[in-house]
């Protein structure tokens, strides 16, 4: 069963399809307090990703062409 068909049948999510039946968007309902409960974790992940990106960019710049 395709993902779009599963989503439509399951009823837990509401998919939006374009004219060619390609998945465009999926609306979901987050639990109450989801954003408040996960804000710190998301901030930590973004900080780690930013540091890692800076490391990758620094290592690329230091390499001779």
HELIX and SHEET records of a PDB file:
HELIX    1   1 UNK A    3  UNK A   10  1                                   8    
HELIX    2   2 UNK A   34  UNK A   62  1                                  29    
SHEET    1   A 2 UNK A  14  UNK A  17  0                                        
SHEET    2   A 2 UNK A  23  UNK A  27 -1                                        
END                                                                             
